[in-house]
């Protein structure tokens, strides 16, 4: 039979004769300073990270299924309103032009949106990332969820305008990614007019 170490009593979590490890409170002298608790917050997700993820999950859901997912829509609406953006960003029927006409301050935010300059201090501005996620989602959904079937001239013009905004967000001139064809219908890559 083993006996407890001096000054220790056996318990259900410690077999008889086994001394606690060096980090265990019972192993510390009574007059020793308390050890700080481990920092569990450093690995916890930031609230803005969760908000950004909600917007990206909505983006993915809408890209693959045009039907609304009520939970994602309501969560996205709350996020968009929390960061001070208009709910019209979530309206799949609203073109980027119409959103910018109603909220002209957003035009500057769309320019270079997906090609941000790195911060000098190297830190992340998570709140700004949430805003960018909401704006980028609008652009991507408008350009890549075009539907199917016949397309009217008005729908084509709206898509071209939204594609121009996407190109601007990527740091390009409107029309640059589509073979150099700008909105005015300039010369194509072969030099011939369109």
C-alpha positions in Angstrom: 0.0 0.0 0.0 1.3 3.5 -0.9 0.8 6.4 1.4 0.0 10.0 0.4 3.0 12.4 0.0 3.6 14.6 2.9 0.9 17.2 3.3 -1.4 15.7 0.7 -4.6 13.7 1.0 -5.6 11.1 -1.5 -8.7 11.9 -3.5 -10.8 10.5 -6.3 -8.8 12.4 -8.9 -5.4 11.5 -7.6 -4.3 8.0 -6.7 -2.6 7.4 -3.4 1.1 8.2 -3.5 1.1 10.4 -6.6 2.2 14.0 -6.1 0.5 16.7 -8.2 2.4 18.1 -11.2 4.3 21.4 -11.0 1.4 23.5 -12.4 -1.2 22.1 -10.1 -2.3 24.5 -7.3 -1.7 21.9 -4.6 2.0 21.7 -5.7 2.5 25.5 -5.1 3.5 26.8 -1.7 0.7 28.6 0.1 2.5 31.9 -0.1 3.3 31.6 -3.9 1.7 34.2 -6.2 -1.3 33.0 -8.1 -0.6 31.9 -11.7 -2.6 33.8 -14.4 -5.2 31.8 -16.2 -4.2 30.8 -19.7 -5.4 33.3 -22.4 -8.3 31.5 -24.1 -9.4 34.7 -25.9 -6.5 34.6 -28.3 -8.0 31.7 -30.2 -11.7 32.8 -29.9 -13.1 34.1 -33.2 -13.6 37.8 -33.3 -17.2 39.0 -33.7 -16.4 40.7 -37.0 -15.0 37.4 -38.3 -18.3 35.8 -37.6 -20.2 38.7 -39.3 -18.0 38.3 -42.4 -18.6 34.6 -42.5 -22.3 35.1 -42.4 -22.0 37.3 -45.5 -19.9 34.8 -47.3 -22.2 31.9 -46.4 -25.1 33.9 -47.8 -23.0 34.6 -51.0 -22.3 30.9 -51.4 -25.9 29.9 -50.8 -27.2 32.4 -53.3 -24.6 31.4 -55.9 -25.7 27.8 -55.8 -29.4 28.2 -55.1 -31.4 31.3 -56.0 -33.9 30.6 -53.2 -33.4 32.7 -50.1 -32.3 31.0 -46.9 -34.3 32.8 -44.3 -31.7 32.5 -41.5 -28.8 33.7 -43.7 -30.9 36.5 -45.1 -32.0 37.8 -41.7 -28.5 37.5 -40.2 -27.0 39.3 -43.3 -29.5 42.1 -42.9 -28.5 42.5 -39.3 -24.8 42.6 -40.2 -25.3 45.1 -43.1 -27.3 47.4 -40.9 -24.8 47.1 -38.0 -22.0 48.3 -40.2 -24.0 51.2 -41.6 -24.6 49.9 -45.1 -27.9 50.1 -46.9 -30.1 47.0 -47.0 -30.4 47.5 -50.8 -27.0 45.7 -51.0 -28.9 42.5 -50.2 -31.5 43.0 -52.9 -30.7 40.7 -55.8 -32.9 42.8 -58.1 -31.0 46.1 -57.4 -28.1 46.9 -59.7 -25.0 48.4 -58.3 -25.7 51.5 -60.3 -29.1 52.0 -58.5 -27.5 51.4 -55.1 -24.8 53.9 -55.8 -27.4 56.4 -57.1 -29.2 56.2 -53.8 -26.0 56.1 -51.8 -23.3 58.0 -53.7 -20.8 57.7 -50.9 -20.5 54.0 -51.7 -19.0 54.7 -55.2 -15.5 55.3 -53.6 -15.8 52.2 -51.5 -16.4 50.0 -54.6 -13.3 51.3 -56.4 -10.4 49.0 -55.6 -12.6 47.1 -53.1 -11.0 43.7 -53.9 -7.5 45.0 -54.2 -7.0 46.8 -50.8 -3.8 48.5 -49.9 -2.0 46.7 -47.0 -2.1 48.6 -43.8 1.2 50.2 -42.6 0.9 48.8 -39.1 0.2 45.3 -40.4 -3.0 44.9 -38.3 -6.3 43.9 -39.7 -9.3 46.2 -39.6 -11.9 43.5 -39.1 -14.8 46.0 -39.2 -13.6 47.2 -42.6 -13.3 43.6 -43.8 -17.0 43.1 -42.9 -17.9 46.2 -45.0 -15.8 44.9 -47.9 -17.4 41.5 -47.6 -20.9 43.0 -47.9 -19.9 45.2 -50.9 -18.0 42.4 -52.6 -20.9 40.0 -52.2 -23.2 42.4 -53.9 -20.8 42.6 -56.9 -20.2 38.9 -57.1 -23.9 38.0 -56.9 -25.0 40.6 -59.5 -22.3 39.4 -61.9 -22.4 35.6 -61.4 -26.1 34.9 -60.7 -27.5 35.8 -64.0 -30.3 33.3 -64.1 -31.2 31.4 -67.3 -33.4 31.8 -70.3 -33.8 34.8 -72.7 -32.1 38.0 -71.8 -33.5 41.4 -72.6 -31.4 44.3 -73.7 -32.1 46.0 -70.3 -30.9 42.9 -68.4 -27.8 42.8 -70.5 -27.1 46.5 -70.0 -27.5 46.0 -66.2 -25.2 43.0 -66.2 -22.6 45.0 -68.2 -22.8 47.9 -65.8 -22.4 45.5 -62.8 -19.5 43.9 -64.5 -17.9 47.3 -64.9 -18.3 47.9 -61.2 -16.7 44.5 -60.5 -13.7 45.4 -62.7 -13.3 48.6 -60.9 -13.4 46.7 -57.6 -10.6 44.5 -58.9 -8.5 47.6 -59.7 -9.1 47.5 -63.4 -10.7 49.9 -65.8 -14.3 49.1 -66.8 -14.2 46.7 -69.7 -10.5 45.8 -69.2 -11.2 42.2 -68.1 -13.6 41.7 -70.9 -11.1 42.0 -73.7 -10.7 45.7 -73.5 -14.3 46.5 -74.4 -15.4 49.4 -72.4 -18.9 50.4 -71.8 -18.7 52.8 -74.8 -18.0 49.8 -77.1 -14.5 50.8 -78.2 -12.1 48.7 -80.1 -11.7 45.0 -79.2 -8.4 43.2 -78.8 -8.0 42.8 -82.5 -8.4 46.6 -83.0 -11.7 46.3 -84.7 -14.7 48.2 -83.4 -17.5 46.3 -81.7 
